[in-house]
Amino acid sequence: MEAIEYARPNTIDDAVRRLGAAGARVLAGGTDLLVQLRGGYTRPSVIVDIKGISELRRIEQTASGFRVGAAVAGAELGAHAAFAAQWPGVVEAFQLIGSTQIQGRASLGGNLCNASPAADSVPALIAAGARCVIAGAGGTREAAVEDIVTAPGKTTLAAGEFIVEFLFATPPAKTGDAYLRFIPRTEMDIAVVGVGVCLTLDGSGVCTAARVGLGAVAPRPLLVPAAGAALVGTTVDDAALATLAAAASAACNPIDDKRGTIEYRTKVAGVLARRAAVAALARARGQ
């Protein structure tokens, strides 16, 4: 059996060079990669540990919003008071991933690029309108979070590319976000359905913008424009919430498995979308 090379670069350029090798894999937190290694599902030629790159470990507030390094752990994100105050839905989504020990290692970039349709942080990131800065041999580029995952285990990242950071624009006043999921157990399980909602109100309480992200109901996490549009121009009343729920269910393309049937997942997606919208609405109202 051939040995696996381990590299811990301290610059983005060095990481790009290392990832140019055939069969290279990124280690951001390792909570998925190490399980895949032990299970024999992957055998990389080199593991590139990006946690040694300082730019990937920062949480920086700027005039336009937050820049969050792709290797920032969930526990670090939750402990950042200013970020948690601005994006509570993103934080609560990440705090549902695994145990306290897992959250001390698992990263935003890793949770996205593992490309699980049921990843908890991804619907919340989509709802928040987060964007990724991606580094590769050709330089850097940006992409919306919803454009990264294409199928289970598959992303739009080219060979040698990796996510450097996430960009969160400062939300308008009276904006709230929330994330809810359903699991068979009380904790540490994979989502049957996950829903992130972010909405903004004007001074009279009318919704002026809304985004809805769904997880575990299709081969990849989804942005559902019709669900967000159901709230815009309304006071997020019962009629709007019913339309939102219907749009969320209509967007589903789930599978039958031991955690839930197609019919069940489709129904729960609508129910959770409504509940998450109510939670986001309360936050937008300052409640």
C-alpha positions, 0 to 999 in steps of 0.5 A, spaced: 500 500 500 502 506 498 503 511 503 499 518 503 503 524 503 501 529 508 502 537 507 500 543 511 502 549 507 501 556 510 500 560 504 494 560 499 499 559 493 503 553 496 496 550 497 494 551 490 500 548 488 500 542 492 492 541 490 495 540 483 497 533 484 493 528 481 489 525 487 490 531 492 484 532 497 483 538 502 483 537 509 479 543 512 477 539 519 477 532 517 471 530 520 468 527 513 475 526 510 478 521 516 471 517 516 472 516 508 479 514 509 477 509 515 472 506 511 476 505 504 471 510 500 477 514 498 485 514 497 488 520 496 495 521 494 496 527 498 492 530 504 493 538 504 491 541 511 489 548 510 488 550 517 495 552 517 493 558 512 492 564 517 487 567 512 483 561 512 482 562 520 480 569 520 473 572 522 473 579 519 468 584 519 468 590 514 464 596 512 460 591 507 459 585 511 463 579 514 469 575 511 469 568 514 475 563 512 473 557 510 477 553 515 474 557 521 470 551 525 463 552 527 465 553 535 469 559 533 463 562 528 458 561 534 463 564 539 464 570 535 458 575 538 458 580 532 457 575 527 452 571 531 448 577 532 448 578 525 447 571 522 443 567 528 440 562 523 447 561 520 450 559 527 444 555 529 445 551 523 452 550 524 451 548 531 447 542 529 453 539 526 455 533 530 457 533 537 461 539 541 468 536 539 466 535 532 464 543 532 471 544 534 474 541 528 468 542 522 469 548 518 464 551 513 468 550 507 468 542 509 461 542 510 459 545 503 465 541 499 463 534 502 457 535 498 452 532 502 445 534 500 443 533 507 449 538 510 446 543 515 450 549 514 448 549 507 441 551 506 442 557 512 448 559 507 444 559 501 438 563 505 443 568 507 446 569 500 453 567 502 458 567 496 465 563 496 472 566 494 475 560 490 483 560 489 486 555 484 491 555 479 488 561 475 487 566 480 481 567 484 474 567 483 467 568 486 461 563 486 454 563 490 454 557 495 448 555 491 452 554 485 457 549 488 454 542 490 452 539 483 450 532 486 452 528 492 460 528 493 460 532 487 462 540 486 463 545 481 470 546 483 475 544 478 482 540 480 486 544 484 481 549 487 479 550 494 474 555 497 478 560 501 473 564 505 465 566 505 463 573 504 456 575 508 454 582 506 451 586 511 444 585 511 439 591 511 435 593 517 429 589 519 432 582 517 432 576 520 434 569 518 433 562 521 434 554 520 430 548 522 431 541 521 428 535 522 431 528 524 429 522 527 433 522 534 434 528 538 441 530 536 447 528 532 443 525 526 443 527 519 437 531 517 431 528 514 429 535 511 433 542 513 430 549 511 434 556 512 430 562 511 432 569 511 427 575 510 427 583 510 421 587 512 420 595 510 418 600 516 411 598 515 412 590 516 412 588 509 417 583 506 421 586 501 426 580 500 426 573 502 431 567 500 429 560 502 434 554 502 432 547 502 437 541 504 436 533 504 430 533 499 434 533 492 441 531 490 444 537 492 442 543 497 437 548 493 435 555 493 428 556 492 426 562 488 418 561 488 418 560 496 422 567 497 417 570 492 411 568 496 413 572 502 415 578 498 410 584 498 406 581 504 406 582 511 408 574 512 401 573 513 398 566 513 396 566 506 403 568 504 406 562 509 401 557 506 404 559 499 411 559 501 410 552 504 407 549 497 413 552 494 418 549 498 414 542 497 414 543 490 421 544 489 423 537 493 426 531 489 427 527 495 429 519 495 426 514 500 430 511 505 430 509 512 430 516 515 424 518 511 419 517 505 419 521 499 412 523 501 414 524 508 420 529 506 416 533 501 410 534 506 415 536 512 419 541 507 413 545 507 412 545 514 419 547 516 419 552 511 413 555 514 416 555 521 423 557 519 419 563 516 416 565 522 422 564 526 426 569 521 420 574 521 420 574 529 428 576 528 426 581 523 421 584 528 427 585 533 423 579 537 
